[in-house]
Amino acid sequence: MSALPSSIVRFKWCALAVTAITFLSLMPQIHFWLVRGSQWHGAFATLQGDEFLYSAYLNALIDGRPRRNDPFAGRDSTSESPLPESTFSIQFIPPYLIALLARAFRVSASTAFIVLMSATGLLAGWSVFWLLVSVTGDHKLAAAGVFLALCLGELAGDQGMVGVLLLNHKFSVFMPFLRRYQPAAAFPLFFVFCALVWQALSVENIRRARIYSTLAGLVLGVLVFSYLYLWTAAAAWLTCFAALWIGFRPREERWRSLELFTITALIMISALVPYAYLVAGRSRSLDDAQILVFTHQLDLFHPPELIGAFILIALIVGARLGKIKLSEPRSIFTASFALLPFIVFNQQLLTGRSMQPFHFDLFVVNYAVLISLIILATLLWQPIPNRALVWIAALCFSWGGLEIGLLTVARTESDVVDDQTIPVLLRLKELAKDDGTLAGLRNRGKASSLVFSPHVNVMALLPTWTSQGTLLGAGAQDFGTATRKERKELLYVQLYYSGVDAARFRELLEQKTDDAYMNFFVSSVIFGDERFIPALSLHSNPIQQEEIEQEVRTYQAFADSFSRANVLLYPLAYVVTRVEGEPDLPHLDRWYERDACERVGDYNLFRLRLRN
């Protein structure tokens, strides 16, 4: 029997790694389907708590609403009432592409998220494999490297089980690259970009090299309008890699290399011109939402920086021992990825601005340093035995399976609750055709109907399925449509109608209730995310008990003085309650009359009419 062609053998290693990563990425949804069985209504398995923001924006685009919209408030930008730019409208390429495909295949935002989950695993695995093969030329090592980089990414960013069990994080992220659609949709492009730059410098034919450089620039241009932390990391890496390459490679290569780097950089700069225009049109409150901090503080102890420092020391020691040549292309590439964390975490030394740097920990430099570690191994230990590669792949895959398995089990209960809400949300979608919602959005840029529910999961998931606005306005900060004062008032009205008294409000601020989302959301609105989650900012400012007591008094005063003017400011059209175990809503019933109950699945739907 003849041996298989070498190209097929090489493809086998890529297919094996990519298939395994795709299976890991689909594990939560497969488990959820098995749990729900025939009762499944269409919900996607949630990987991270803020995915509902992205699915809501995606649903709005699928429905044909404009780029600038707030699906939670039920508002669209029109010439008469323009909305400011938001992080969603600026980073528009991924949602627009997904929405176009969803409309072409007539699927919901939820279904699009399920497909995206598998596509991310597939494309992320392939992109990391291609980058490693391009740099090392070793297909077996590249396959093992896919498992190491993608399955240990949260470990390199002190998240996942390590964050929960050892570091006592309030929030810990598992498999961060799978968060939809940011960074999931654009995540593979970072590694495609790096591979294209490498190919441009590696090929001898100058025409092909220029084509690779052009493609790299175009990919970077797409990243600019896809995700802030990916494109800024890519630009930082390009700068670092270019400096190292020109500095360490032979002098006769410099002009050729400089030309190729310049081609890529010029395309990126051309993309930054319209990007800057969009950013200039952002909401003034968006800087608060993104926790923009003005500082020149040095920041040196993120886990990727520690890993990067180890790699740099190993390179220097290896060079001293004669095992490594620092001018060798792989050494330069390894050093550039190892230096990347130091650049992105300390760019504020020059710019004076820092904005939630932990996103670099989670979504890009943690993976970059692991890839750097893999390439370092090929420089110090060559050839790496096949048995060692098999063990690396098996152990990393097992760790990834454990991480995604724990996440799946932890989120199953809340996902089931979300899935149970879908029938009533689909009913609201039907009503939106005739209740003035769609006409109001089209003609005035504002939905005529607001929905209230004492159940926050209903308020959060509603814009993923229908177009009515919500009272809670869970996305008002992220979409830049409300100031902190306005968000606080929306929260107060939501809590007032829900029957929350001062004692319960205090428990929410102290995170002592069993409602994890409201524990977070109330503190976020009242004090800001950076006060509740210190990792979001370089300047820690914990919430004090006296501040909580002052806010409790403020809420109590609001509830005591609630009047018809407050009611008219946020007129409600619907209320959604559970069929069983629903507490009375006397504050709501004081101002509104409910019509006959319409039972839809596990929920009751009432139309509301303002009392005279």
WOVEN-V617933 format. One record per run of one state. SS is the DSSP state (H for helix, E for strand, C for the rest). FROM is the first residue (numbers start at 1). TO is the last residue. Records with the same first field share a line. If there is no record, write none. Layout:
SS = FROM-TO  FROM-TO
This chain:
C = 1-5  40-50  63-68  71-74  77-84  86-86  91-92  106-108  137-138  152-152  157-159  166-175  179-183  203-205  225-227  249-250  281-281  283-285  290-291  295-302  321-328  345-347  352-352  356-357  364-364  381-385  432-436  445-445  447-449  453-455  463-468  471-483  498-501  510-515  528-528  533-533  537-544  561-563  570-573  579-585  595-597  601-602  611-612
H = 6-39  51-62  87-90  93-105  109-136  139-151  153-156  160-165  176-178  184-202  206-224  228-248  251-280  286-289  303-320  329-344  348-351  358-363  365-380  386-431  437-444  456-462  484-497  502-509  516-527  529-532  534-536  545-560  564-569  586-591
E = 69-70  75-76  85-85  282-282  292-294  353-355  446-446  450-452  469-470  574-578  592-594  598-600  603-610
